Amino acid sequence: MREVCFCGRSGEIEDREPVLTDKARWVLRCPSEACGHLDDLSWLSEEASLLVWGEARRRREGCSREAA
Ligand SMILES: [Zn+2]
């Protein structure tokens, strides 16, 4: 799923950094240090946002592939 961040970064939303907030909400953080925008995926249905978040986690933890 492609998306464009406020900072102008474009890419797959699943490549964002998955973060679990203290309110037990899953959000995806922009990997750009200067941006760090948090997307709470509220624009997706709960089911869809869980899927996207789960995929982002899998990409983070899966393999030892260096993030390019
Ligand atoms: Zn950004």
N, CA, C, O and the ligand as a Tripos MOL2 file, in Angstrom:
@<TRIPOS>MOLECULE
protein
  273   271    69     0     0
PROTEIN
NO_CHARGES

@<TRIPOS>ATOM
      1 N           0.8500   -1.1900    0.0000 N.3       1 MET1
      2 CA          0.0000    0.0000    0.0000 C.3       1 MET1
      3 C           0.8890    1.2460    0.0000 C.2       1 MET1
      4 O           1.6640    1.4550    0.9330 O.2       1 MET1
      5 N           0.7800    2.0610   -1.0320 N.am      2 ARG2
      6 CA          1.6290    3.2330   -1.1470 C.3       2 ARG2
      7 C           1.0160    4.3950   -0.3730 C.2       2 ARG2
      8 O          -0.2030    4.5110   -0.2500 O.2       2 ARG2
      9 N           1.8750    5.2330    0.1330 N.am      3 GLU3
     10 CA          1.3850    6.4230    0.8040 C.3       3 GLU3
     11 C           2.4320    7.5030    0.6940 C.2       3 GLU3
     12 O           3.6080    7.2210    0.4650 O.2       3 GLU3
     13 N           2.0050    8.7330    0.8560 N.am      4 VAL4
     14 CA          2.9350    9.8540    0.8690 C.3       4 VAL4
     15 C           2.7810   10.5660    2.2030 C.2       4 VAL4
     16 O           1.6800   10.9590    2.5890 O.2       4 VAL4
     17 N           3.9040   10.7290    2.9050 N.am      5 CYS5
     18 CA          3.8690   11.3700    4.2190 C.3       5 CYS5
     19 C           3.8560   12.8840    4.0760 C.2       5 CYS5
     20 O           4.0900   13.4210    2.9940 O.2       5 CYS5
     21 N           3.5820   13.5590    5.1790 N.am      6 PHE6
     22 CA          3.6110   15.0220    5.1940 C.3       6 PHE6
     23 C           4.9860   15.5470    4.8160 C.2       6 PHE6
     24 O           5.1070   16.6060    4.2000 O.2       6 PHE6
     25 N           6.0390   14.7930    5.1940 N.am      7 CYS7
     26 CA          7.4000   15.2550    4.9400 C.3       7 CYS7
     27 C           7.7990   15.0490    3.4850 C.2       7 CYS7
     28 O           8.8900   15.4490    3.0800 O.2       7 CYS7
     29 N           6.9390   14.4400    2.7100 N.am      8 GLY8
     30 CA          7.2330   14.2510    1.3050 C.3       8 GLY8
     31 C           7.7560   12.8680    0.9870 C.2       8 GLY8
     32 O           7.8890   12.5040   -0.1810 O.2       8 GLY8
     33 N           8.0610   12.0800    2.0380 N.am      9 ARG9
     34 CA          8.5200   10.7250    1.8050 C.3       9 ARG9
     35 C           7.3830    9.9030    1.2290 C.2       9 ARG9
     36 O           6.2460    9.9680    1.6950 O.2       9 ARG9
     37 N           7.7120    9.1370    0.2160 N.am     10 SER10
     38 CA          6.7050    8.2330   -0.3160 C.3      10 SER10
     39 C           7.2550    6.8240   -0.2890 C.2      10 SER10
     40 O           8.4590    6.6100   -0.4250 O.2      10 SER10
     41 N           6.3870    5.8900   -0.1160 N.am     11 GLY11
     42 CA          6.8160    4.5070   -0.0490 C.3      11 GLY11
     43 C           5.6700    3.6560    0.4200 C.2      11 GLY11
     44 O           4.5190    4.0900    0.4440 O.2      11 GLY11
     45 N           5.9940    2.4420    0.7910 N.am     12 GLU12
     46 CA          4.9550    1.5610    1.2670 C.3      12 GLU12
     47 C           4.7010    1.8370    2.7360 C.2      12 GLU12
     48 O           5.6330    1.9800    3.5270 O.2      12 GLU12
     49 N           3.4540    1.9080    3.0830 N.am     13 ILE13
     50 CA          3.1110    2.2250    4.4740 C.3      13 ILE13
     51 C           3.5970    1.1240    5.4050 C.2      13 ILE13
     52 O           3.8570    1.3640    6.5840 O.2      13 ILE13
     53 N           3.7180   -0.0770    4.8710 N.am     14 GLU14
     54 CA          4.1950   -1.1850    5.7060 C.3      14 GLU14
     55 C           5.6650   -1.0410    6.0560 C.2      14 GLU14
     56 O           6.1600   -1.7580    6.9260 O.2      14 GLU14
     57 N           6.3800   -0.1280    5.3970 N.am     15 ASP15
     58 CA          7.7840    0.0850    5.7200 C.3      15 ASP15
     59 C           7.9680    1.1040    6.8330 C.2      15 ASP15
     60 O           9.0950    1.3850    7.2420 O.2      15 ASP15
     61 N           6.8760    1.6510    7.3190 N.am     16 ARG16
     62 CA          6.9640    2.5280    8.4860 C.3      16 ARG16
     63 C           7.2910    1.7090    9.7290 C.2      16 ARG16
     64 O           7.1680    0.4850    9.7400 O.2      16 ARG16
     65 N           7.7080    2.4120   10.7640 N.am     17 GLU17
     66 CA          8.0980    1.7300   11.9970 C.3      17 GLU17
     67 C           6.8820    1.4780   12.8810 C.2      17 GLU17
     68 O           6.2110    2.4280   13.2850 O.2      17 GLU17
     69 N           6.5840    0.2140   13.1890 N.am     18 PRO18
     70 CA          5.4200   -0.0810   14.0190 C.3      18 PRO18
     71 C           5.6780    0.2670   15.4840 C.2      18 PRO18
     72 O           6.7030   -0.1120   16.0500 O.2      18 PRO18
     73 N           4.7570    0.9760   16.0740 N.am     19 VAL19
     74 CA          4.8820    1.3960   17.4670 C.3      19 VAL19
     75 C           3.5680    1.1220   18.1730 C.2      19 VAL19
     76 O           2.4930    1.3640   17.6240 O.2      19 VAL19
     77 N           3.6620    0.6160   19.3920 N.am     20 LEU20
     78 CA          2.4620    0.4330   20.1950 C.3      20 LEU20
     79 C           2.4520    1.5370   21.2520 C.2      20 LEU20
     80 O           3.3860    1.6490   22.0460 O.2      20 LEU20
     81 N           1.4130    2.3370   21.2600 N.am     21 THR21
     82 CA          1.3670    3.4670   22.1720 C.3      21 THR21
     83 C           0.9470    3.0170   23.5710 C.2      21 THR21
     84 O           0.5140    1.8820   23.7680 O.2      21 THR21
     85 N           1.0830    3.9180   24.5270 N.am     22 ASP22
     86 CA          0.7020    3.5850   25.9020 C.3      22 ASP22
     87 C          -0.8050    3.4470   26.0330 C.2      22 ASP22
     88 O          -1.3130    2.9710   27.0490 O.2      22 ASP22
     89 N          -1.5070    3.8650   25.0050 N.am     23 LYS23
     90 CA         -2.9530    3.6680   25.0110 C.3      23 LYS23
     91 C          -3.3360    2.3950   24.2680 C.2      23 LYS23
     92 O          -4.4950    2.1750   23.9160 O.2      23 LYS23
     93 N          -2.3240    1.5650   24.0420 N.am     24 ALA24
     94 CA         -2.5400    0.2790   23.3730 C.3      24 ALA24
     95 C          -3.1180    0.4560   21.9850 C.2      24 ALA24
     96 O          -3.9140   -0.3570   21.5160 O.2      24 ALA24
     97 N          -2.7080    1.5280   21.3400 N.am     25 ARG25
     98 CA         -3.0900    1.7120   19.9460 C.3      25 ARG25
     99 C          -1.8870    1.4120   19.0800 C.2      25 ARG25
    100 O          -0.7570    1.7120   19.4650 O.2      25 ARG25
    101 N          -2.1110    0.8220   17.9070 N.am     26 TRP26
    102 CA         -1.0120    0.5690   17.0060 C.3      26 TRP26
    103 C          -0.8930    1.7470   16.0480 C.2      26 TRP26
    104 O          -1.8610    2.1390   15.3970 O.2      26 TRP26
    105 N           0.2900    2.2910   15.9780 N.am     27 VAL27
    106 CA          0.5510    3.4060   15.0760 C.3      27 VAL27
    107 C           1.8030    3.0860   14.2710 C.2      27 VAL27
    108 O           2.6080    2.2440   14.6690 O.2      27 VAL27
    109 N           1.9600    3.7500   13.1550 N.am     28 LEU28
    110 CA          3.1370    3.5740   12.3220 C.3      28 LEU28
    111 C           3.8720    4.9070   12.2320 C.2      28 LEU28
    112 O           3.2980    5.9280   11.8550 O.2      28 LEU28
    113 N           5.1620    4.8730   12.5890 N.am     29 ARG29
    114 CA          5.9630    6.0990   12.6120 C.3      29 ARG29
    115 C           6.7600    6.2280   11.3250 C.2      29 ARG29
    116 O           7.3260    5.2570   10.8230 O.2      29 ARG29
    117 N           6.7920    7.4340   10.8100 N.am     30 CYS30
    118 CA          7.5840    7.7080    9.6170 C.3      30 CYS30
    119 C           9.0560    7.4350    9.9290 C.2      30 CYS30
    120 O           9.5680    7.9210   10.9370 O.2      30 CYS30
    121 N           9.7450    6.6680    9.0810 N.am     31 PRO31
    122 CA         11.1440    6.3300    9.3510 C.3      31 PRO31
    123 C          12.0810    7.5120    9.1790 C.2      31 PRO31
    124 O          13.2590    7.4100    9.5210 O.2      31 PRO31
    125 N          11.6030    8.6110    8.6690 N.am     32 SER32
    126 CA         12.4470    9.7930    8.5520 C.3      32 SER32
    127 C          12.6540   10.4250    9.9290 C.2      32 SER32
    128 O          11.6940   10.7720   10.6170 O.2      32 SER32
    129 N          13.9450   10.5680   10.3240 N.am     33 GLU33
    130 CA         14.2570   11.1120   11.6450 C.3      33 GLU33
    131 C          13.6630   12.4990   11.8270 C.2      33 GLU33
    132 O          13.1630   12.8400   12.8990 O.2      33 GLU33
    133 N          13.7230   13.2780   10.7840 N.am     34 ALA34
    134 CA         13.2780   14.6630   10.8920 C.3      34 ALA34
    135 C          11.7640   14.7690   10.9810 C.2      34 ALA34
    136 O          11.2300   15.7870   11.4210 O.2      34 ALA34
    137 N          11.0910   13.7320   10.5700 N.am     35 CYS35
    138 CA          9.6290   13.7960   10.5240 C.3      35 CYS35
    139 C           9.0370   13.1010   11.7420 C.2      35 CYS35
    140 O           8.5320   13.7530   12.6560 O.2      35 CYS35
    141 N           9.1030   11.7800   11.7480 N.am     36 GLY36
    142 CA          8.6040   11.0320   12.8890 C.3      36 GLY36
    143 C           7.1060   11.0990   13.0390 C.2      36 GLY36
    144 O           6.5670   10.8520   14.1180 O.2      36 GLY36
    145 N           6.4310   11.4330   11.9550 N.am     37 HIS37
    146 CA          4.9760   11.5350   12.0010 C.3      37 HIS37
    147 C           4.3590   10.1930   12.3720 C.2      37 HIS37
    148 O           4.7310    9.1530   11.8280 O.2      37 HIS37
    149 N           3.4240   10.2300   13.2930 N.am     38 LEU38
    150 CA          2.7160    9.0290   13.6970 C.3      38 LEU38
    151 C           1.3860    8.9430   12.9660 C.2      38 LEU38
    152 O           0.5920    9.8830   12.9770 O.2      38 LEU38
    153 N           1.1610    7.8160   12.3410 N.am     39 ASP39
    154 CA         -0.1140    7.5850   11.6770 C.3      39 ASP39
    155 C          -0.8740    6.5350   12.4660 C.2      39 ASP39
    156 O          -0.4270    5.3950   12.5900 O.2      39 ASP39
    157 N          -2.0090    6.9170   12.9920 N.am     40 ASP40
    158 CA         -2.7630    5.9760   13.8260 C.3      40 ASP40
    159 C          -3.6750    5.0730   12.9960 C.2      40 ASP40
    160 O          -4.4590    4.2890   13.5320 O.2      40 ASP40
    161 N          -3.5530    5.2020   11.6830 N.am     41 LEU41
    162 CA         -4.2990    4.3270   10.7700 C.3      41 LEU41
    163 C          -5.8090    4.4500   10.9530 C.2      41 LEU41
    164 O          -6.5610    3.5450   10.5920 O.2      41 LEU41
    165 N          -6.2370    5.5560   11.5080 N.am     42 SER42
    166 CA         -7.6670    5.7270   11.7460 C.3      42 SER42
    167 C          -8.4370    5.8650   10.4420 C.2      42 SER42
    168 O          -9.6640    5.7690   10.4200 O.2      42 SER42
    169 N          -7.7060    6.0910    9.3560 N.am     43 TRP43
    170 CA         -8.3550    6.1900    8.0530 C.3      43 TRP43
    171 C          -8.6390    4.8100    7.4630 C.2      43 TRP43
    172 O          -9.2840    4.6800    6.4230 O.2      43 TRP43
    173 N          -8.1400    3.7840    8.1530 N.am     44 LEU44
    174 CA         -8.4370    2.4190    7.7280 C.3      44 LEU44
    175 C          -9.4400    1.8070    8.6890 C.2      44 LEU44
    176 O          -9.6090    2.2870    9.8100 O.2      44 LEU44
    177 N         -10.0940    0.7640    8.2570 N.am     45 SER45
    178 CA        -10.9360    0.0220    9.1830 C.3      45 SER45
    179 C         -10.0330   -0.6570   10.2050 C.2      45 SER45
    180 O          -8.8390   -0.8360    9.9640 O.2      45 SER45
    181 N         -10.5970   -1.0270   11.3300 N.am     46 GLU46
    182 CA         -9.8050   -1.6400   12.3810 C.3      46 GLU46
    183 C          -9.1150   -2.9000   11.8820 C.2      46 GLU46
    184 O          -7.9580   -3.1610   12.2100 O.2      46 GLU46
    185 N          -9.8350   -3.6720   11.0930 N.am     47 GLU47
    186 CA         -9.2730   -4.9110   10.5680 C.3      47 GLU47
    187 C          -8.1230   -4.6120    9.6160 C.2      47 GLU47
    188 O          -7.0760   -5.2560    9.6810 O.2      47 GLU47
    189 N          -8.3150   -3.6410    8.7370 N.am     48 ALA48
    190 CA         -7.2860   -3.3090    7.7600 C.3      48 ALA48
    191 C          -6.0490   -2.7330    8.4410 C.2      48 ALA48
    192 O          -4.9230   -3.0330    8.0460 O.2      48 ALA48
    193 N          -6.2580   -1.9000    9.4710 N.am     49 SER49
    194 CA         -5.1190   -1.3000   10.1430 C.3      49 SER49
    195 C          -4.3110   -2.3550   10.8870 C.2      49 SER49
    196 O          -3.0870   -2.2580   10.9720 O.2      49 SER49
    197 N          -4.9930   -3.3600   11.4260 N.am     50 LEU50
    198 CA         -4.2860   -4.4620   12.0960 C.3      50 LEU50
    199 C          -3.4200   -5.2270   11.1010 C.2      50 LEU50
    200 O          -2.2840   -5.5930   11.4020 O.2      50 LEU50
    201 N          -3.9630   -5.4590    9.9340 N.am     51 LEU51
    202 CA         -3.2240   -6.1750    8.9050 C.3      51 LEU51
    203 C          -1.9760   -5.4000    8.4960 C.2      51 LEU51
    204 O          -0.8870   -5.9660    8.3900 O.2      51 LEU51
    205 N          -2.1470   -4.0990    8.2670 N.am     52 VAL52
    206 CA         -1.0270   -3.2560    7.8500 C.3      52 VAL52
    207 C           0.0250   -3.2090    8.9470 C.2      52 VAL52
    208 O           1.2210   -3.3110    8.6760 O.2      52 VAL52
    209 N          -0.4250   -3.0560   10.1830 N.am     53 TRP53
    210 CA          0.5010   -2.9740   11.3110 C.3      53 TRP53
    211 C           1.2560   -4.2990   11.4740 C.2      53 TRP53
    212 O           2.4640   -4.3180   11.7110 O.2      53 TRP53
    213 N           0.5240   -5.3900   11.3430 N.am     54 GLY54
    214 CA          1.1490   -6.7010   11.4600 C.3      54 GLY54
    215 C           2.2030   -6.9200   10.3930 C.2      54 GLY54
    216 O           3.2560   -7.5010   10.6560 O.2      54 GLY54
    217 N           1.9150   -6.4520    9.1850 N.am     55 GLU55
    218 CA          2.8880   -6.5890    8.0970 C.3      55 GLU55
    219 C           4.1200   -5.7300    8.3700 C.2      55 GLU55
    220 O           5.2460   -6.1450    8.0970 O.2      55 GLU55
    221 N           3.9030   -4.5420    8.9050 N.am     56 ALA56
    222 CA          5.0310   -3.6700    9.2360 C.3      56 ALA56
    223 C           5.9240   -4.3190   10.2920 C.2      56 ALA56
    224 O           7.1500   -4.2450   10.2130 O.2      56 ALA56
    225 N           5.2960   -4.9530   11.2790 N.am     57 ARG57
    226 CA          6.0610   -5.6540   12.3160 C.3      57 ARG57
    227 C           6.8400   -6.8040   11.7200 C.2      57 ARG57
    228 O           8.0010   -7.0260   12.0660 O.2      57 ARG57
    229 N           6.1990   -7.5370   10.8230 N.am     58 ARG58
    230 CA          6.8670   -8.6810   10.2180 C.3      58 ARG58
    231 C           8.0900   -8.2090    9.4380 C.2      58 ARG58
    232 O           9.1390   -8.8510    9.4740 O.2      58 ARG58
    233 N           7.9550   -7.0990    8.7430 N.am     59 ARG59
    234 CA          9.0890   -6.5780    7.9750 C.3      59 ARG59
    235 C          10.2080   -6.1260    8.8990 C.2      59 ARG59
    236 O          11.3830   -6.2830    8.5690 O.2      59 ARG59
    237 N           9.8600   -5.5690   10.0460 N.am     60 ARG60
    238 CA         10.8540   -5.1120   11.0120 C.3      60 ARG60
    239 C          11.6390   -6.2750   11.5810 C.2      60 ARG60
    240 O          12.8660   -6.2370   11.6770 O.2      60 ARG60
    241 N          10.8940   -7.3260   11.9610 N.am     61 GLU61
    242 CA         11.4980   -8.4050   12.7200 C.3      61 GLU61
    243 C          11.9870   -9.5480   11.8470 C.2      61 GLU61
    244 O          12.8770  -10.3050   12.2320 O.2      61 GLU61
    245 N          11.3910   -9.6630   10.6620 N.am     62 GLY62
    246 CA         11.7210  -10.7620    9.7900 C.3      62 GLY62
    247 C          13.1050  -10.6230    9.1760 C.2      62 GLY62
    248 O          13.5610   -9.5170    8.8840 O.2      62 GLY62
    249 N          13.7610  -11.7490    8.9860 N.am     63 CYS63
    250 CA         15.0730  -11.7890    8.3420 C.3      63 CYS63
    251 C          16.0700  -10.8880    9.0650 C.2      63 CYS63
    252 O          15.7360  -10.2060   10.0340 O.2      63 CYS63
    253 N          17.2920  -10.9070    8.5680 N.am     64 SER64
    254 CA         18.2820   -9.9870    9.0980 C.3      64 SER64
    255 C          18.5980   -8.9600    8.0100 C.2      64 SER64
    256 O          19.6520   -8.3230    8.0070 O.2      64 SER64
    257 N          17.6690   -8.8280    7.1090 N.am     65 ARG65
    258 CA         17.8460   -7.9210    5.9790 C.3      65 ARG65
    259 C          18.0100   -6.4780    6.4750 C.2      65 ARG65
    260 O          17.1920   -5.9710    7.2420 O.2      65 ARG65
    261 N          19.0630   -5.8470    6.0250 N.am     66 GLU66
    262 CA         19.2930   -4.4670    6.4210 C.3      66 GLU66
    263 C          18.2490   -3.5680    5.7570 C.2      66 GLU66
    264 O          17.9480   -3.7200    4.5730 O.2      66 GLU66
    265 N          17.7150   -2.6520    6.5150 N.am     67 ALA67
    266 CA         16.7750   -1.6980    5.9530 C.3      67 ALA67
    267 C          17.5270   -0.7790    4.9940 C.2      67 ALA67
    268 O          18.5160   -0.1490    5.3700 O.2      67 ALA67
    269 N          17.0720   -0.7110    3.8110 N.am     68 ALA68
    270 CA         17.7710    0.1090    2.8130 C.3      68 ALA68
    271 C          17.1150    1.4770    2.7040 C.2      68 ALA68
    272 O          17.5580    2.3130    1.9170 O.2      68 ALA68
    273 ZN          7.2720   11.7050    7.2710 Zn       69 ZN69
@<TRIPOS>BOND
     1     1     2 1
     2     2     3 1
     3     3     4 2
     4     3     5 am
     5     5     6 1
     6     6     7 1
     7     7     8 2
     8     7     9 am
     9     9    10 1
    10    10    11 1
    11    11    12 2
    12    11    13 am
    13    13    14 1
    14    14    15 1
    15    15    16 2
    16    15    17 am
    17    17    18 1
    18    18    19 1
    19    19    20 2
    20    19    21 am
    21    21    22 1
    22    22    23 1
    23    23    24 2
    24    23    25 am
    25    25    26 1
    26    26    27 1
    27    27    28 2
    28    27    29 am
    29    29    30 1
    30    30    31 1
    31    31    32 2
    32    31    33 am
    33    33    34 1
    34    34    35 1
    35    35    36 2
    36    35    37 am
    37    37    38 1
    38    38    39 1
    39    39    40 2
    40    39    41 am
    41    41    42 1
    42    42    43 1
    43    43    44 2
    44    43    45 am
    45    45    46 1
    46    46    47 1
    47    47    48 2
    48    47    49 am
    49    49    50 1
    50    50    51 1
    51    51    52 2
    52    51    53 am
    53    53    54 1
    54    54    55 1
    55    55    56 2
    56    55    57 am
    57    57    58 1
    58    58    59 1
    59    59    60 2
    60    59    61 am
    61    61    62 1
    62    62    63 1
    63    63    64 2
    64    63    65 am
    65    65    66 1
    66    66    67 1
    67    67    68 2
    68    67    69 am
    69    69    70 1
    70    70    71 1
    71    71    72 2
    72    71    73 am
    73    73    74 1
    74    74    75 1
    75    75    76 2
    76    75    77 am
    77    77    78 1
    78    78    79 1
    79    79    80 2
    80    79    81 am
    81    81    82 1
    82    82    83 1
    83    83    84 2
    84    83    85 am
    85    85    86 1
    86    86    87 1
    87    87    88 2
    88    87    89 am
    89    89    90 1
    90    90    91 1
    91    91    92 2
    92    91    93 am
    93    93    94 1
    94    94    95 1
    95    95    96 2
    96    95    97 am
    97    97    98 1
    98    98    99 1
    99    99   100 2
   100    99   101 am
   101   101   102 1
   102   102   103 1
   103   103   104 2
   104   103   105 am
   105   105   106 1
   106   106   107 1
   107   107   108 2
   108   107   109 am
   109   109   110 1
   110   110   111 1
   111   111   112 2
   112   111   113 am
   113   113   114 1
   114   114   115 1
   115   115   116 2
   116   115   117 am
   117   117   118 1
   118   118   119 1
   119   119   120 2
   120   119   121 am
   121   121   122 1
   122   122   123 1
   123   123   124 2
   124   123   125 am
   125   125   126 1
   126   126   127 1
   127   127   128 2
   128   127   129 am
   129   129   130 1
   130   130   131 1
   131   131   132 2
   132   131   133 am
   133   133   134 1
   134   134   135 1
   135   135   136 2
   136   135   137 am
   137   137   138 1
   138   138   139 1
   139   139   140 2
   140   139   141 am
   141   141   142 1
   142   142   143 1
   143   143   144 2
   144   143   145 am
   145   145   146 1
   146   146   147 1
   147   147   148 2
   148   147   149 am
   149   149   150 1
   150   150   151 1
   151   151   152 2
   152   151   153 am
   153   153   154 1
   154   154   155 1
   155   155   156 2
   156   155   157 am
   157   157   158 1
   158   158   159 1
   159   159   160 2
   160   159   161 am
   161   161   162 1
   162   162   163 1
   163   163   164 2
   164   163   165 am
   165   165   166 1
   166   166   167 1
   167   167   168 2
   168   167   169 am
   169   169   170 1
   170   170   171 1
   171   171   172 2
   172   171   173 am
   173   173   174 1
   174   174   175 1
   175   175   176 2
   176   175   177 am
   177   177   178 1
   178   178   179 1
   179   179   180 2
   180   179   181 am
   181   181   182 1
   182   182   183 1
   183   183   184 2
   184   183   185 am
   185   185   186 1
   186   186   187 1
   187   187   188 2
   188   187   189 am
   189   189   190 1
   190   190   191 1
   191   191   192 2
   192   191   193 am
   193   193   194 1
   194   194   195 1
   195   195   196 2
   196   195   197 am
   197   197   198 1
   198   198   199 1
   199   199   200 2
   200   199   201 am
   201   201   202 1
   202   202   203 1
   203   203   204 2
   204   203   205 am
   205   205   206 1
   206   206   207 1
   207   207   208 2
   208   207   209 am
   209   209   210 1
   210   210   211 1
   211   211   212 2
   212   211   213 am
   213   213   214 1
   214   214   215 1
   215   215   216 2
   216   215   217 am
   217   217   218 1
   218   218   219 1
   219   219   220 2
   220   219   221 am
   221   221   222 1
   222   222   223 1
   223   223   224 2
   224   223   225 am
   225   225   226 1
   226   226   227 1
   227   227   228 2
   228   227   229 am
   229   229   230 1
   230   230   231 1
   231   231   232 2
   232   231   233 am
   233   233   234 1
   234   234   235 1
   235   235   236 2
   236   235   237 am
   237   237   238 1
   238   238   239 1
   239   239   240 2
   240   239   241 am
   241   241   242 1
   242   242   243 1
   243   243   244 2
   244   243   245 am
   245   245   246 1
   246   246   247 1
   247   247   248 2
   248   247   249 am
   249   249   250 1
   250   250   251 1
   251   251   252 2
   252   251   253 am
   253   253   254 1
   254   254   255 1
   255   255   256 2
   256   255   257 am
   257   257   258 1
   258   258   259 1
   259   259   260 2
   260   259   261 am
   261   261   262 1
   262   262   263 1
   263   263   264 2
   264   263   265 am
   265   265   266 1
   266   266   267 1
   267   267   268 2
   268   267   269 am
   269   269   270 1
   270   270   271 1
   271   271   272 2
@<TRIPOS>SUBSTRUCTURE
     1 MET1         2 RESIDUE 1 A MET
     2 ARG2         6 RESIDUE 1 A ARG
     3 GLU3        10 RESIDUE 1 A GLU
     4 VAL4        14 RESIDUE 1 A VAL
     5 CYS5        18 RESIDUE 1 A CYS
     6 PHE6        22 RESIDUE 1 A PHE
     7 CYS7        26 RESIDUE 1 A CYS
     8 GLY8        30 RESIDUE 1 A GLY
     9 ARG9        34 RESIDUE 1 A ARG
    10 SER10       38 RESIDUE 1 A SER
    11 GLY11       42 RESIDUE 1 A GLY
    12 GLU12       46 RESIDUE 1 A GLU
    13 ILE13       50 RESIDUE 1 A ILE
    14 GLU14       54 RESIDUE 1 A GLU
    15 ASP15       58 RESIDUE 1 A ASP
    16 ARG16       62 RESIDUE 1 A ARG
    17 GLU17       66 RESIDUE 1 A GLU
    18 PRO18       70 RESIDUE 1 A PRO
    19 VAL19       74 RESIDUE 1 A VAL
    20 LEU20       78 RESIDUE 1 A LEU
    21 THR21       82 RESIDUE 1 A THR
    22 ASP22       86 RESIDUE 1 A ASP
    23 LYS23       90 RESIDUE 1 A LYS
    24 ALA24       94 RESIDUE 1 A ALA
    25 ARG25       98 RESIDUE 1 A ARG
    26 TRP26      102 RESIDUE 1 A TRP
    27 VAL27      106 RESIDUE 1 A VAL
    28 LEU28      110 RESIDUE 1 A LEU
    29 ARG29      114 RESIDUE 1 A ARG
    30 CYS30      118 RESIDUE 1 A CYS
    31 PRO31      122 RESIDUE 1 A PRO
    32 SER32      126 RESIDUE 1 A SER
    33 GLU33      130 RESIDUE 1 A GLU
    34 ALA34      134 RESIDUE 1 A ALA
    35 CYS35      138 RESIDUE 1 A CYS
    36 GLY36      142 RESIDUE 1 A GLY
    37 HIS37      146 RESIDUE 1 A HIS
    38 LEU38      150 RESIDUE 1 A LEU
    39 ASP39      154 RESIDUE 1 A ASP
    40 ASP40      158 RESIDUE 1 A ASP
    41 LEU41      162 RESIDUE 1 A LEU
    42 SER42      166 RESIDUE 1 A SER
    43 TRP43      170 RESIDUE 1 A TRP
    44 LEU44      174 RESIDUE 1 A LEU
    45 SER45      178 RESIDUE 1 A SER
    46 GLU46      182 RESIDUE 1 A GLU
    47 GLU47      186 RESIDUE 1 A GLU
    48 ALA48      190 RESIDUE 1 A ALA
    49 SER49      194 RESIDUE 1 A SER
    50 LEU50      198 RESIDUE 1 A LEU
    51 LEU51      202 RESIDUE 1 A LEU
    52 VAL52      206 RESIDUE 1 A VAL
    53 TRP53      210 RESIDUE 1 A TRP
    54 GLY54      214 RESIDUE 1 A GLY
    55 GLU55      218 RESIDUE 1 A GLU
    56 ALA56      222 RESIDUE 1 A ALA
    57 ARG57      226 RESIDUE 1 A ARG
    58 ARG58      230 RESIDUE 1 A ARG
    59 ARG59      234 RESIDUE 1 A ARG
    60 ARG60      238 RESIDUE 1 A ARG
    61 GLU61      242 RESIDUE 1 A GLU
    62 GLY62      246 RESIDUE 1 A GLY
    63 CYS63      250 RESIDUE 1 A CYS
    64 SER64      254 RESIDUE 1 A SER
    65 ARG65      258 RESIDUE 1 A ARG
    66 GLU66      262 RESIDUE 1 A GLU
    67 ALA67      266 RESIDUE 1 A ALA
    68 ALA68      270 RESIDUE 1 A ALA
    69 ZN69       273 GROUP 0 **** ****
